[in-house]
Amino acid sequence: MSHPVIERAKVVLETLAGAALPGWGELAASARLLELEPGDYLFRAGEQQPYVFVVRTGLVKLVYETHDGKCWVKGFAAEDAFFASLSALRPRQGASFSTIALAPAAIERIEYAAITKLALQHPSWQRAVCRGFELYGERKEKRERELLLLSAQERLRLFLEEQPELETRIPQKDLAGYIRVTPVALSRIRARLRRGCTYTGTV
């Protein structure tokens, strides 16, 4: 049975499970399709957001915003990416980061409680949830390693190698925020990469 509100979530979650998943009617009953324009917030840090989000179309950035107005990019989510604030999945807890659209976006929002209810009933849903948390942990560990062990130039090169399709879709200031340099420093690093130079110092 088709459930248009969560059509991409169905594909993503069944891929995680490695099998067809039952109970989509129950899940779709509480799901919503959210449409965003560039600059719109999907949610802000501190809000209670006990949901799993799947990007149907568009691009969003996940950011940590400081009290003095600085914005550090945690990551980007494009088509078929899924994400959630783990802190917000706990009862009465707020999200630890904000999510902002970089392009017109359609986001499928699913209640985490509905997913866990199905996971208690079906092993296939348990596999999907388990694999989802594994992928989250792998991404988090990889990001920590890059920030702690790689230079800014190495981080940029790795990003361009792994996600080349996003380079032209992301504003330079946001890519700089992800690499953890200023936009000016990012321009210098790009120039060095074009010249084939290696730089491992501080920018």
C-alpha positions in Angstrom: 0.0 0.0 0.0 1.3 3.5 -0.9 1.7 6.2 1.7 2.7 9.4 -0.1 3.5 11.3 3.1 6.4 8.9 3.9 7.3 7.5 0.4 11.0 8.2 0.8 11.1 7.1 4.5 9.7 3.8 3.4 12.6 3.3 0.9 15.2 4.4 3.4 14.0 2.4 6.4 13.4 -0.8 4.4 17.0 -0.4 3.0 18.2 -0.3 6.6 16.2 -3.3 7.5 17.2 -5.3 4.4 13.6 -6.4 4.1 10.0 -5.2 3.7 8.6 -3.6 6.8 5.0 -4.0 8.1 2.9 -1.3 9.7 3.3 1.6 7.3 -0.4 2.6 7.7 0.1 3.0 11.4 3.3 5.0 10.9 1.8 7.3 8.2 -1.1 8.2 10.5 1.2 10.4 12.6 3.7 11.5 9.9 3.9 14.8 8.2 5.4 16.2 5.0 7.1 19.6 5.8 8.0 22.0 3.1 10.8 24.6 3.6 12.1 27.6 1.7 15.8 28.5 1.8 16.6 30.0 5.3 13.6 28.3 7.0 14.3 26.4 10.2 13.1 22.8 10.3 13.7 23.1 14.1 15.9 25.1 16.5 18.2 23.9 19.2 16.3 23.5 22.5 13.0 22.5 20.9 11.4 19.2 21.7 11.6 17.3 18.4 11.0 13.6 19.1 11.1 12.7 15.4 13.1 11.1 12.7 13.4 13.2 9.5 14.0 11.9 6.0 14.9 14.4 3.1 12.6 13.8 0.2 14.0 16.7 -1.9 16.3 19.6 -1.2 19.2 20.2 1.1 19.4 21.2 4.8 22.3 22.0 7.1 22.6 20.8 10.7 24.2 23.5 12.8 25.4 24.4 16.3 24.7 28.1 17.0 26.6 30.0 19.7 25.4 32.8 21.9 27.6 35.3 20.1 26.1 34.5 16.7 28.6 32.0 15.3 27.4 29.0 13.4 29.3 25.8 13.1 28.0 23.2 10.6 27.6 19.7 12.0 26.7 18.3 8.6 24.5 18.4 5.6 21.5 16.3 4.6 20.4 15.9 1.0 17.9 13.6 -0.8 17.3 10.3 1.1 19.4 11.3 4.1 17.8 10.6 7.5 18.7 12.4 10.8 17.4 13.2 14.3 18.6 14.9 17.4 19.3 12.0 19.7 18.9 14.2 22.8 15.4 15.2 21.5 14.4 11.6 21.2 14.3 11.4 25.0 11.1 12.5 26.8 10.9 16.2 27.4 14.4 16.9 26.1 15.3 19.5 23.5 17.3 19.2 20.3 21.1 19.9 20.6 21.4 21.5 17.2 19.3 23.5 14.6 18.4 22.5 11.1 18.1 25.1 8.3 17.1 24.7 4.7 19.7 25.7 2.1 17.3 25.1 -0.8 13.6 24.4 -1.2 13.1 21.2 0.7 10.5 18.6 1.4 11.1 16.7 4.6 9.2 13.6 5.8 8.8 13.7 9.6 8.0 10.5 11.6 7.3 10.1 15.3 10.1 8.2 16.9 7.6 6.7 19.4 5.7 5.1 16.5 9.0 3.6 15.2 9.9 2.2 18.6 6.4 0.7 19.0 6.8 -1.2 15.7 10.3 -2.2 16.7 8.9 -3.9 19.8 6.5 -5.9 17.6 8.6 -6.8 14.6 12.3 -8.0 14.3 12.6 -6.3 10.9 11.9 -3.0 12.5 14.4 -3.8 15.2 17.0 -4.3 12.5 16.1 -1.0 10.9 16.5 0.9 14.2 19.7 -0.8 15.1 21.3 -0.2 11.7 20.2 3.4 11.9 21.9 4.0 15.2 25.0 2.2 13.9 25.2 4.5 10.9 24.8 7.5 13.2 27.6 6.3 15.4 29.8 5.6 12.4 29.2 9.1 11.0 29.8 10.7 14.4 33.1 8.8 14.9 34.3 9.7 11.4 33.5 13.4 11.9 35.3 13.4 15.3 38.4 11.8 13.7 38.5 14.3 10.9 38.2 17.3 13.3 40.9 15.9 15.6 43.4 14.4 13.3 43.1 16.0 9.8 44.2 19.5 8.7 41.6 21.8 7.2 43.0 21.1 3.7 42.7 17.4 4.3 39.1 17.8 5.6 38.1 19.8 2.5 39.8 17.3 0.1 38.0 14.4 1.8 34.6 16.2 1.6 35.1 16.9 -2.1 36.0 13.3 -2.7 33.1 11.8 -0.8 30.4 14.3 -1.6 31.3 16.0 -4.9 27.6 16.4 -5.8 27.1 18.8 -2.9 30.0 21.2 -3.6 28.0 23.4 -6.0 24.9 23.3 -3.8 26.5 24.6 -0.6 27.3 28.3 0.0 31.0 28.9 0.7 30.3 30.3 4.2 28.5 27.0 5.1 31.2 24.8 3.6 33.7 26.9 5.6 31.7 26.3 8.7 31.8 22.6 8.1 35.5 22.5 7.5 35.9 24.8 10.5 37.7 27.7 8.9 36.8 31.2 7.8 35.5 31.8 4.3 38.7 33.6 3.5 40.8 30.6 4.7 38.6 28.3 2.6 39.3 30.3 -0.5 43.1 30.0 0.2 42.8 26.2 0.7 40.8 25.8 -2.5 43.5 27.7 -4.4 46.2 25.4 -2.9 44.2 22.3 -3.9 43.9 23.6 -7.5 47.6 24.1 -7.6 48.2 20.7 -6.2 49.9 22.0 -3.1 50.0 20.3 0.3 49.5 22.3 3.5 49.1 20.8 6.9 49.6 23.9 9.1 47.1 26.2 10.7 45.0 28.5 8.5 
